[in-house]
Amino acid sequence: MKSIALLVGVNDYEHLRSLTNPHCDVDNMENVLRKLQFDVIPKKDLSLVEMGSEIGKFQTACANYEVALFYFSGHGFQHKGENYLCVKDTQLGTLAEITNTSKKLEDVFQMVPDNIKVKIFILDACRNQQKGIKGMAGGLCPVMAPQGSIVAFATSPDESAYEGGDNGCSLYTSCLLKHIETRGIAIEECFKKVRTTLFARSKGQQLSWEHTSLIGDYSFNNMPIQPKGIAPVYDQHALADGTYVTDGSEAGLIIDELKEHNWYKQNPAVQKFMNMKSNNVDPNIQFVLGRNLYQTACGGSNDAIRLFQNLKPILLKWQSADENNHLLNGMLYEVYFNHEGNIRNTGQVKTGYLDTLMQFENDKTFAKSFEFIRVQLEPYSSMLFYMPGCNTAKISFQVELKEEIDTIGEPFYIVENILMDGHSVYDKPEFEWSVTRSWKEFITDIRSYSAIPLQNMLIETNIPNMEDSKRVKIDYPFTLKLDTI
């Protein structure tokens, strides 16, 4: 559906406390909404007159759209059951002055014409309770959502919202940005995920709220993965390459040497691969080559490691005319499937060069490869924290730590729980012992168990400024579980 958005953020108030997040909120919302195929109108520090003018223009523009979104980041308040959004020149004087120089939320609702099928209002307001004005309350009050709309508030009625989220954004908008790009989930489910993350990150201090009268289903990201043609089908002996028998060809001999657990054979084999021509090599052989190159790099072969440090030119060399990349398909398959063709258990996924492979996830050149691995993994999606080809937002873990002091007066931190979107995923061993890891090593452990690329993983903790070298004590061997999500 054709979609349009008006985004308003006010940092620099003339008479109220200035804010630091709204401009960043608007910038980040603009970027993500454009990716979601919205036409976006970003505006900052509007006066009351300018706000009225922009609302009028937006109302006219909506005639050509089916979805309209209004987003506001700034101060807000309520009075006698009416909600108000504070613009740049909102006065802080008498009650009449502040209400007459702010924008009524009801006026914003009325700007969206009836032809719009989906009306979305996102209000990251209530940043500060202005005190000393009789009859005015901080926070916003509940509303009746106009027909066909959803109204999302950054916090529950009568409460204030927090600043200080990620990348200069408010806490609420940070949580919204984390989930808004998730493919295929209904808008109501999206805001539920936002609420769960926000509640966890604010330690129960901020709970977002929605009112809805939407009719039918709507998703922010309903863009399907578009494979170009039919995904390749490989022989069973390629998928379960423990039974694969090579054919004596140049590529086959390279595979035999890569299978040796001997760097003195593997390193020369990698060099032979680098020098061989890619034309007329059977797709099954290319697939098995990819699998064995990946496991050779994970096993520590220096030449294979160097190959993965400059992988894209090699992949382009092996790209077929129909835009399939059997070499990359094999590498991706090796990450998740063992030599018998069975899915690897949680914690046993080969993550050694996962980040290297996942840097191509949004590269259209290799779209078919990520469609291929997505199709292979779909039957096992309940076992996976991260599904290649489906994730665009960061997956957040919240680590609860307790600070202790050792016998020489140095601090260390005990891991008490690990949560994902507010749900515990920490599976303590039945018979355990404690080990001490650096914070950096502990993050690597989480990444290894969850098989989430580092660029898609966010680690949050109740201890500020956790440095890589800080010591963490954890029950071992721990695992992460998905059955409570």
C-alpha positions as CSV (number, residue, x, y, z in Angstrom):
1,M,0.0,0.0,0.0
2,K,1.2,3.5,-0.8
3,S,2.4,5.1,2.4
4,I,3.2,8.6,3.6
5,A,4.6,9.9,7.0
6,L,4.9,13.3,8.7
7,L,7.6,13.3,11.4
8,V,7.9,16.1,13.8
9,G,10.7,16.5,16.5
10,V,11.2,19.5,18.8
11,N,14.6,19.9,20.5
12,D,14.9,23.6,21.0
13,Y,11.9,25.0,23.0
14,E,11.8,28.7,23.5
15,H,10.0,28.6,26.9
16,L,10.2,24.9,28.0
17,R,13.1,22.7,28.9
18,S,15.0,21.8,25.7
19,L,15.4,18.2,24.7
20,T,18.3,16.3,23.2
21,N,16.7,13.3,21.4
22,P,13.8,14.5,19.1
23,H,16.0,15.5,16.1
24,C,17.8,12.1,16.2
25,D,14.5,10.4,16.7
26,V,13.2,12.0,13.5
27,D,16.4,11.3,11.5
28,N,16.4,7.6,12.5
29,M,12.6,7.2,11.9
30,E,13.0,8.9,8.5
31,N,15.8,6.4,7.5
32,V,13.8,3.4,8.5
33,L,10.5,4.5,7.0
34,R,12.1,5.2,3.7
35,K,13.5,1.7,3.7
36,L,9.9,0.5,4.3
37,Q,8.8,2.4,1.2
38,F,7.2,5.4,2.9
39,D,7.3,8.9,1.4
40,V,8.6,10.9,4.4
41,I,8.2,14.5,5.4
42,P,10.6,15.3,8.3
43,K,10.2,18.5,10.2
44,K,12.1,19.9,13.2
45,D,11.4,22.7,15.8
46,L,8.1,23.8,14.3
47,S,6.3,26.8,15.7
48,L,2.5,26.6,16.3
49,V,1.8,28.4,12.9
50,E,4.3,26.2,11.1
51,M,2.8,23.0,12.7
52,G,-0.7,24.1,11.5
53,S,0.7,24.7,8.0
54,E,2.5,21.3,7.8
55,I,-0.6,19.5,9.0
56,G,-2.6,21.2,6.3
57,K,-0.1,20.2,3.6
58,F,-0.1,16.7,4.9
59,Q,-3.8,16.5,4.8
60,T,-3.8,17.4,1.2
61,A,-1.0,15.0,0.3
62,C,-2.9,12.1,2.0
63,A,-5.4,12.1,-0.9
64,N,-3.0,10.0,-2.9
65,Y,-2.1,7.4,-0.2
66,E,-3.6,4.5,1.6
67,V,-1.4,4.5,4.7
68,A,-0.7,7.7,6.7
69,L,1.7,7.9,9.7
70,F,2.2,10.9,12.1
71,Y,5.1,10.8,14.5
72,F,5.9,13.3,17.2
73,S,8.9,13.5,19.5
74,G,8.9,16.2,22.2
75,H,7.0,17.5,25.2
76,G,3.3,16.8,25.7
77,F,0.7,17.2,28.5
78,Q,-3.0,16.8,29.2
79,H,-5.7,19.1,30.5
80,K,-9.4,18.2,31.2
81,G,-9.2,15.0,29.2
82,E,-7.5,16.7,26.2
83,N,-4.0,15.9,25.1
84,Y,-1.6,18.6,23.7
85,L,1.7,18.5,21.8
86,C,4.1,21.2,22.7
87,V,5.6,23.1,19.7
88,K,8.7,25.3,19.6
89,D,6.9,28.5,20.9
90,T,4.6,26.9,23.4
91,Q,4.3,29.4,26.3
92,L,4.9,28.5,29.9
93,G,2.7,30.9,31.7
94,T,-1.0,30.6,32.6
95,L,-3.0,27.5,31.8
96,A,-4.7,29.4,29.0
97,E,-1.4,30.5,27.5
98,I,0.1,27.0,27.4
99,T,-3.0,25.3,26.0
100,N,-3.6,28.1,23.4
101,T,0.0,27.8,22.1
102,S,0.2,24.0,21.9
103,K,-1.3,21.7,19.3
104,K,-4.4,19.7,20.3
105,L,-3.9,16.0,19.6
106,E,-7.5,15.8,18.4
107,D,-6.6,18.3,15.6
108,V,-3.9,16.0,14.5
109,F,-6.3,13.1,14.4
110,Q,-8.7,15.1,12.3
111,M,-6.1,15.9,9.7
112,V,-6.1,12.4,8.2
113,P,-8.9,12.1,5.7
114,D,-11.3,9.2,5.5
115,N,-9.8,7.7,2.3
116,I,-6.8,6.5,4.4
117,K,-7.2,2.8,5.1
118,V,-4.5,2.7,7.9
119,K,-3.9,5.6,10.2
120,I,-0.9,5.4,12.5
121,F,-0.1,8.0,15.2
122,I,3.1,7.5,17.2
123,L,3.6,9.9,20.1
124,D,7.0,9.9,21.9
125,A,5.9,12.7,24.1
126,C,5.4,13.3,27.9
127,R,9.2,13.9,28.4
128,N,8.7,16.2,31.3
129,Q,6.0,17.2,33.8
130,Q,5.8,20.9,33.8
131,K,5.1,21.9,37.4
132,G,3.4,24.9,39.0
133,I,0.5,25.3,36.6
134,K,-2.8,24.4,38.2
135,G,-5.0,22.1,36.3
136,M,-2.2,20.8,33.9
137,A,-1.0,17.2,34.3
138,G,2.1,15.6,32.9
139,G,1.8,12.6,30.6
140,L,-1.0,12.0,28.1
141,C,-4.4,10.7,28.8
142,P,-6.2,7.8,27.1
143,V,-8.0,8.5,23.8
144,M,-10.6,7.0,21.5
145,A,-8.6,5.9,18.5
146,P,-10.2,7.3,15.3
147,Q,-11.8,4.6,13.1
148,G,-9.1,2.6,11.1
149,S,-6.3,3.9,13.3
150,I,-3.8,2.9,15.9
151,V,-2.5,5.4,18.4
152,A,0.8,4.5,20.1
153,F,2.0,6.3,23.2
154,A,5.6,6.1,24.5
155,T,4.4,5.5,28.0
156,S,1.2,4.6,29.9
157,P,-1.4,7.2,30.8
158,D,-0.3,10.0,33.2
159,E,3.3,8.8,33.1
160,S,6.5,10.4,31.7
161,A,8.8,8.9,29.0
162,Y,12.6,8.6,29.3
163,E,15.3,10.0,27.1
164,G,18.7,8.4,26.7
165,G,18.2,5.5,24.3
166,D,20.6,4.3,21.5
167,N,22.4,6.5,19.0
168,G,21.0,9.8,20.4
169,C,17.4,8.6,20.3
170,S,14.9,8.4,23.1
171,L,14.4,5.1,24.9
172,Y,11.0,4.4,23.3
173,T,12.1,5.3,19.8
174,S,15.2,3.1,20.2
175,C,12.9,0.2,21.0
176,L,10.6,1.0,18.2
177,L,13.5,1.1,15.7
178,K,14.6,-2.3,16.9
179,H,11.3,-3.9,15.9
180,I,9.6,-1.8,13.2
181,E,11.5,-3.5,10.3
182,T,10.7,-7.1,11.4
183,R,9.3,-8.8,8.4
184,G,5.7,-10.1,8.3
185,I,4.5,-9.3,11.9
186,A,1.2,-7.4,12.4
187,I,1.5,-3.9,13.6
188,E,-0.1,-4.8,16.9
189,E,2.5,-7.5,17.5
190,C,5.2,-5.0,16.6
191,F,4.1,-2.6,19.3
192,K,3.8,-5.5,21.7
193,K,7.4,-6.4,21.1
194,V,8.3,-2.7,21.6
195,R,6.5,-2.7,24.9
196,T,8.3,-5.8,26.1
197,T,11.8,-4.5,25.2
198,L,11.0,-1.0,26.6
199,F,9.7,-2.5,29.9
200,A,12.9,-4.6,30.2
201,R,15.3,-1.8,29.3
202,S,13.7,0.7,31.7
203,K,13.6,-2.0,34.4
204,G,9.8,-1.7,34.6
205,Q,9.8,2.1,34.8
206,Q,8.3,2.7,31.4
207,L,5.4,0.8,29.7
208,S,4.2,1.9,26.3
209,W,0.5,1.9,25.4
210,E,-1.7,1.6,22.3
211,H,-5.3,2.3,21.4
212,T,-6.5,0.8,18.2
213,S,-9.5,0.6,16.0
214,L,-7.7,-0.9,13.0
215,I,-9.8,-3.1,10.7
216,G,-7.9,-5.8,8.9
217,D,-4.2,-6.7,9.0
218,Y,-1.3,-4.3,8.5
219,S,2.5,-4.9,8.8
220,F,5.2,-2.2,8.6
221,N,7.4,-4.6,6.6
222,N,5.3,-6.9,4.4
223,M,7.9,-6.9,1.6
224,P,8.4,-10.6,0.7
225,I,11.8,-12.0,0.0
226,Q,12.0,-12.1,-3.8
227,P,14.0,-15.0,-5.0
228,K,15.0,-14.7,-8.7
229,G,13.9,-18.1,-10.0
230,I,13.8,-21.5,-8.3
231,A,16.3,-22.2,-5.5
232,P,18.9,-24.8,-6.6
233,V,18.6,-28.4,-5.6
234,Y,21.7,-30.3,-4.6
235,D,22.4,-34.1,-4.6
236,Q,21.9,-35.8,-1.2
237,H,25.6,-36.6,-1.2
238,A,26.4,-32.9,-1.4
239,L,23.9,-32.0,1.4
240,A,25.3,-34.9,3.6
241,D,28.9,-34.5,2.4
242,G,30.3,-37.0,4.8
243,T,29.3,-39.5,2.1
244,Y,30.5,-37.4,-0.8
245,V,32.9,-39.2,-3.1
246,T,34.9,-37.0,-5.4
247,D,35.3,-37.6,-9.2
248,G,39.0,-37.2,-9.6
249,S,38.7,-33.8,-11.2
250,E,40.8,-30.8,-10.3
251,A,38.0,-29.5,-8.0
252,G,37.5,-33.0,-6.5
253,L,41.1,-33.4,-5.6
254,I,41.1,-30.0,-3.9
255,I,38.0,-31.2,-1.9
256,D,39.9,-34.3,-0.8
257,E,42.8,-32.2,0.4
258,L,40.6,-29.8,2.2
259,K,39.0,-32.7,4.1
260,E,42.4,-33.6,5.6
261,H,42.9,-32.3,9.1
262,N,46.3,-31.2,8.1
263,W,47.2,-27.6,7.4
264,Y,50.2,-28.7,5.3
265,K,47.7,-30.2,2.8
266,Q,44.9,-27.7,3.3
267,N,46.9,-24.5,2.7
268,P,48.2,-25.7,-0.7
269,A,44.7,-26.9,-1.6
270,V,43.3,-23.4,-0.9
271,Q,45.9,-21.9,-3.2
272,K,45.0,-24.4,-5.9
273,F,41.4,-23.3,-5.5
274,M,42.3,-19.7,-5.8
275,N,44.0,-20.4,-9.1
276,M,41.4,-22.6,-10.7
277,K,38.9,-21.5,-13.3
278,S,35.3,-21.4,-12.3
279,N,33.7,-22.3,-15.6
280,N,32.2,-25.7,-16.2
281,V,32.4,-26.8,-12.5
282,D,29.4,-28.8,-11.5
283,P,27.1,-27.0,-9.0
284,N,27.3,-29.9,-6.5
285,I,31.1,-29.7,-6.6
286,Q,31.0,-25.9,-6.1
287,F,28.6,-26.4,-3.2
288,V,30.9,-29.0,-1.5
289,L,33.9,-26.8,-2.2
290,G,32.1,-24.0,-0.3
291,R,31.4,-26.2,2.7
292,N,34.9,-27.4,2.9
293,L,36.5,-24.0,2.5
294,Y,34.4,-22.8,5.4
295,Q,35.3,-25.6,7.7
296,T,38.9,-25.3,6.7
297,A,38.9,-21.6,7.8
298,C,37.1,-22.5,11.0
299,G,39.8,-25.1,11.6
300,G,42.6,-22.5,11.5
301,S,44.1,-22.9,8.0
302,N,46.0,-19.6,7.4
303,D,45.3,-19.6,3.7
304,A,41.6,-20.3,4.2
305,I,41.5,-17.5,6.8
306,R,43.0,-15.1,4.3
307,L,40.5,-16.2,1.7
308,F,37.6,-15.2,4.1
309,Q,39.3,-11.8,4.8
310,N,38.8,-10.9,1.1
311,L,35.8,-13.0,0.2
312,K,33.6,-10.9,-2.0
313,P,35.9,-10.9,-5.2
314,I,36.1,-14.7,-4.9
315,L,32.3,-15.1,-4.6
316,L,31.8,-12.8,-7.6
317,K,34.2,-15.0,-9.6
318,W,32.0,-18.0,-8.9
319,Q,28.7,-16.2,-9.5
320,S,26.7,-18.0,-12.2
321,A,24.9,-16.4,-15.1
322,D,21.5,-17.2,-13.4
323,E,22.7,-15.3,-10.3
324,N,23.1,-18.4,-8.2
325,N,26.2,-18.7,-6.1
326,H,26.8,-22.4,-5.3
327,L,30.0,-21.6,-3.4
328,L,28.3,-19.2,-1.0
329,N,25.3,-21.6,-0.7
330,G,27.7,-24.3,0.5
331,M,29.4,-22.0,3.0
332,L,26.1,-21.0,4.5
333,Y,24.9,-24.5,4.6
334,E,28.0,-25.6,6.5
335,V,27.3,-23.0,9.2
336,Y,24.0,-24.7,10.1
337,F,24.2,-28.4,8.9
338,N,26.6,-31.2,9.8
339,H,28.2,-33.8,7.5
340,E,25.1,-36.0,7.7
341,G,22.9,-33.2,6.5
342,N,21.3,-32.7,9.9
343,I,20.7,-29.4,11.6
344,R,23.3,-28.5,14.2
345,N,22.1,-28.3,17.8
346,T,21.9,-24.9,19.5
347,G,25.4,-23.9,20.6
348,Q,27.0,-26.1,17.9
349,V,26.4,-23.8,14.9
350,K,29.7,-23.0,13.2
351,T,29.9,-19.3,13.9
352,G,33.7,-18.8,13.1
353,Y,33.1,-16.7,10.0
354,L,29.4,-16.1,10.3
355,D,29.9,-12.3,10.5
356,T,31.9,-12.5,7.2
357,L,29.1,-14.3,5.4
358,M,26.3,-12.2,6.9
359,Q,27.8,-9.0,5.6
360,F,26.3,-10.0,2.2
361,E,22.9,-10.6,3.6
362,N,21.5,-7.4,2.2
363,D,23.6,-7.4,-0.9
364,K,21.2,-8.0,-3.8
365,T,24.0,-9.7,-5.8
366,F,23.7,-12.7,-3.4
367,A,20.0,-12.5,-2.7
368,K,19.4,-16.1,-4.0
369,S,21.9,-17.5,-1.6
370,F,20.1,-16.1,1.5
371,E,16.8,-17.2,0.0
372,F,18.3,-20.7,-0.3
373,I,19.5,-20.9,3.3
374,R,16.3,-19.4,4.6
375,V,14.3,-22.2,2.8
376,Q,16.6,-24.8,4.3
377,L,16.2,-23.5,7.8
378,E,12.5,-22.8,7.8
379,P,11.5,-26.2,9.2
380,Y,13.9,-25.5,12.2
381,S,12.9,-21.9,12.8
382,S,11.8,-22.6,16.4
383,M,15.4,-23.7,17.2
384,L,17.0,-20.5,15.9
385,F,17.5,-17.1,17.6
386,Y,18.4,-15.6,14.2
387,M,17.0,-16.6,10.7
388,P,19.2,-15.4,7.8
389,G,17.2,-13.5,5.2
390,C,14.5,-12.5,7.6
391,N,16.1,-10.2,10.2
392,T,16.7,-6.5,9.7
393,A,16.6,-5.3,13.3
394,K,19.0,-5.9,16.1
395,I,18.2,-8.7,18.5
396,S,18.7,-7.5,22.1
397,F,19.9,-9.4,25.1
398,Q,19.7,-8.0,28.6
399,V,22.3,-9.3,31.0
400,E,21.6,-8.9,34.7
401,L,24.9,-8.7,36.7
402,K,25.6,-8.5,40.4
403,E,28.8,-6.7,41.4
404,E,31.1,-8.4,43.9
405,I,34.6,-7.6,45.3
406,D,37.4,-10.2,45.4
407,T,39.9,-10.8,48.1
408,I,42.3,-8.1,46.8
409,G,39.6,-5.5,46.4
410,E,39.0,-5.8,42.7
411,P,35.4,-5.9,41.3
412,F,34.0,-8.8,39.3
413,Y,30.4,-9.5,38.1
414,I,28.2,-12.5,38.6
415,V,25.8,-13.3,35.8
416,E,22.4,-13.7,37.4
417,N,20.2,-13.9,34.3
418,I,20.2,-13.4,30.5
419,L,17.0,-12.1,28.9
420,M,15.8,-11.6,25.4
421,D,13.0,-9.0,25.0
422,G,12.3,-9.4,28.7
423,H,12.1,-13.2,28.7
424,S,14.8,-15.3,30.4
425,V,16.8,-17.4,28.0
426,Y,19.5,-18.4,30.5
427,D,19.6,-22.2,30.9
428,K,21.8,-23.0,33.8
429,P,23.4,-26.4,33.9
430,E,22.1,-28.9,36.4
431,F,25.6,-29.7,37.6
432,E,27.7,-26.7,37.2
433,W,30.9,-25.0,38.2
434,S,31.7,-21.4,37.9
435,V,34.2,-20.0,35.4
436,T,35.6,-16.5,35.1
437,R,35.6,-14.9,31.6
438,S,36.3,-11.4,30.4
439,W,33.3,-9.4,29.3
440,K,34.5,-9.7,25.7
441,E,34.8,-13.5,26.0
442,F,31.3,-13.7,27.6
443,I,29.8,-11.7,24.6
444,T,31.5,-14.2,22.3
445,D,29.9,-17.0,24.2
446,I,26.4,-15.5,23.8
447,R,27.1,-15.0,20.1
448,S,28.3,-18.6,19.7
449,Y,25.3,-20.1,21.5
450,S,22.7,-17.8,19.7
451,A,24.4,-17.8,16.2
452,I,23.4,-14.2,15.8
453,P,25.8,-12.0,13.7
454,L,27.5,-9.4,15.9
455,Q,26.2,-6.6,13.7
456,N,22.6,-7.8,14.5
457,M,23.1,-8.4,18.2
458,L,22.8,-5.8,21.0
459,I,24.0,-6.6,24.6
460,E,22.5,-4.4,27.4
461,T,23.3,-4.6,31.1
462,N,22.4,-3.0,34.4
463,I,26.1,-2.2,34.9
464,P,27.1,0.9,32.9
465,N,30.3,1.1,30.9
466,M,31.2,-2.6,30.9
467,E,34.7,-2.7,29.4
468,D,35.9,-5.7,27.4
469,S,38.5,-6.6,30.1
470,K,36.1,-6.6,33.1
471,R,35.7,-10.0,34.7
472,V,32.5,-12.0,34.6
473,K,31.7,-15.1,36.6
474,I,29.1,-17.5,35.2
475,D,27.9,-21.0,35.8
476,Y,29.4,-23.3,33.2
477,P,28.6,-24.8,30.8
478,F,25.5,-22.6,30.3
479,T,23.3,-22.6,27.2
480,L,20.6,-20.3,25.9
481,K,17.0,-21.6,25.4
482,L,14.2,-20.5,23.2
483,D,11.3,-22.4,24.8
484,T,10.2,-19.4,26.9
485,I,10.1,-16.8,24.1
